Amino acid sequence: MRFILGLLSGLLGALAGWAGLAALVVLLAGPDRDGGIAMSAFFDIGPIGGVTGLIAGIWLFMRFGLVRNAAPEPPAETSDATPRRTTQLSFPFAVTVALIVAILGWWGWYELIRSPNLSHGFMTLQVEFRLPAGMSLPDKEEDVHIEVEEASGYADAMLPPNWRAHDGDRRAIIATASLMYKTRHRAVSLTLPDVPTQRWSIDLPSDPAPTPGFSPWRVATGGSPTKIEMHFRLSADR
């Protein structure tokens, strides 16, 4: 039992050190749009924290996981004998380690088995923006910047070859992006030359299914005077 508890303490320290150092690097580095910083922090820098955490976990077990108690005093006729000391596990330390293992086990089940990814796999979000009457479209694709926010990540939407469209006498923009994570926090923003950035929330469940059609048109949040409208639909890639 002591060996198992000591092993768990060391492994927990390694896991905490690995994940903690990687998370700290990502936090200090700021937003990571393509995932490169996060990958480097986890695979290149994280192992340093893992080794440090392993040593710390074993030291904590040796320091607090074992309690030394003096043996009962011998009878009077043998009182000159040196009392022996016994070693036993620290109950609070064992409970703490067991609790952490249970929490990490639940988290592993949630992340690896239940998965934070969408049940339908990657899904395509198609968004369309309708400009007010009389407002013209930019001439260059590079002048249109559409960003999709999903959970804590960001991705640039793709403009298809037919991205310049119209709805009656009103100009429109077509774009697509991929959704992949289970989250209730989704938003899309549009930036055009000489126009303040417009932002809309994407009203979808955490684990959405494909939508039967486009959502209703609506203007950006915050009561933007530009009156650019957006609607969207979601389809499965498979």
N, C-alpha and C positions, 0 to 999 in steps of 0.2 A: 504493500500500500504506500509506503514511503517513497519507493522508487517511482511508482505511477504518479503520485502527487508532485514529486520533484520534476519528473519529465513534463507533466502538464504545465507546471509553473514556468519551466524554461521555454516550452513551445508557445505559451501565451505571451511571454515576454518578447519572443522573436516576432510573433505576429503583430503585437502592439507596436514594437519598434519599427518594423517594416512599414506598416500602414501609416503610422503616425508621422514618420519622416517624409514619406511620399506625399501625404496630405499637406504637410507644412510647406513643402516645396511648391506644390500646386497653388496653395493659398498665397504664398509670397509672389509667385510668378504672375498672378492675375488671370483674367479670362483666357481660355485656351479653345480656339475655334476649331482646330483640326485634330485635337487630341494628342499632338506630338509631345507637348510638355508633360502631360499626364503619363504617357507611356514611358518616357525617359525617366520621370521621377519614380515610377513603380519598379521598373526593371533595372535601372542603372544606379539610382541613389538609394532606393528602398532596402536592398540587401545590407547596406552599412548599418541602417537602423535595426535590421533583423539580427545581426550579430551582436550589436550592443544590447538589444532587448533580451536575447538569449542569456547572455552573461548576467544581466540585471535580474532576470527571472530566477536563475539558479541561486544567485546571491540572496535574493529576498526569501527564497525557500529555506536556505541554510540559516538565515538570520531570524526569520519570524515563523517559519513553518514547523520548526522543531522546538519543543519546550523541554528543558532539562529539570527534573525534579529529584530531590534527595530521597534515597530509599528510607524506609522506616528505621528508627534507631534500634540497634541490636539490644538484646537483654543486658542487664547490668553486669553480669559476670564476663561479658565480652565487649564491654563499652570501650576498650582500648582499640578496637578495630576501626579502620577508616570507613565511614559511611559511603556506600556505593551510590552513584547517581544514575538515574534511568532517563531515557529520552523517549518522548512521545510526541505525536502529531498535535499541532495547534488546531483546535476545533474551529475558531474564527477564521484562520487562514484557509483551512480546508473548505469551509462553507463558501468563502469568497471565491476561491478557485473554481469550485463546482458551479457557482452562480454565473461566473464569467463564461465558463464552458457552455452552459445552457444558453446564454444570450448569444454567443457566437454561433452555436449550432442552429439556433432559430434564424439568425441573420444569414447564415450560409444556405439554409433551406429556402429562405425568401429570395435570395439573389441568384442562386445556382439552379434551384429546382423550380420554384414558382416563376422566377425570372422577371427582371424589370422590363424586358422587351415585350412588345405588343404580341398578343396571341396570334394575330394574323400575319406576323412577320412584318417586314418593312412595308409601309403603306404610302401611297402617293397622295400628297395634298395638292390639289389644283386650286389656285387662287386667281381671281379676276378682279381688276380694279377698273372702275368706270369714272372717267373724269367729267367734270361739269361741262355743260354745253359751252362751246366756244373755246375751250382749253385744248391746246395742241399737245401732241406727244413729242418727246425728245427725238432728235434725228438719229442718235447713236445709242446702241444697246448699253454701252459703258456708262451712260448718263442715268441709267435706271438701276437703283440698288434696292433689292428686296431681301429682307432678312427674316428668317423664321426662328423663333425662340421656342425651345422645347426643354422643359425642366430647367436645368442650369446651363444648357448648351445652346450654341447659336450655329446657324447654317445659312449660307446664301442660296436663295432660290434660283432655279435655272430658268432662263428665258428660251422658249422654243423658237424655231425659225419664224413662226407666225405670231410672234409675241405682240405685234401691232395689230389691234383689232378695233372693232367699233360696235356700238349698240345704238342703232338708229343714227342720229346726228351727233352722238357722243363718242369720243375716243375711249379706247379700253386697252388694258395691258393684261396679258396672260402669262402666268408663271407656274412652275411646279417645284415641289420640294418633297423630300422623304421624311416620314415620321417613323420613329422606331421605339420610343420609350413610353412606358406607362406613367402618365403624369396628368394632373389637372391644369398645369400651368403651361399654356401654349399661347403664342402671340405672333403676329406678323407685322412688319413695318415696311413702309414705302418711302423712299427718298428720291425726289426729283430735283433737277436744277431750279434754283430760286423758289423752291417750295419747302416749307418746314416738314420735317419727318412726321409722317402719319403713322399711327399705331392702332391695331385692332386686336382684341383678344379672340382666340379661337375657341368657341364654345363646343367642346367635345368631352365625352366621358374619359376617365383615366385610361381605360382599355377599350377604345372605340371600335365599332364595326364599320364597314363601308356605308356611306350615306346614300340614300336613294337618289339624291339630286343635289343641286346647289342650295345653300342656305339663302335666306332673304338678303337683299342688299342693305347695307348699313354704313353710316359714316364712321369716321375714326373716333376714338374715345377722346374726351376732353373738349368736345364741341369745337372742332377745328373749323375755321371759316372757309377753308378751301373746298369743303364738301365733296371730297373724293370718296367714292363708295367702294366697298369690297364685299364679295361673297366667295364661298369656297365649297368644295365637295371633297370627299375622301374615298379612295378606291384601293383595293388590295392588290399587291404586286403579284400574288399567286392565287 
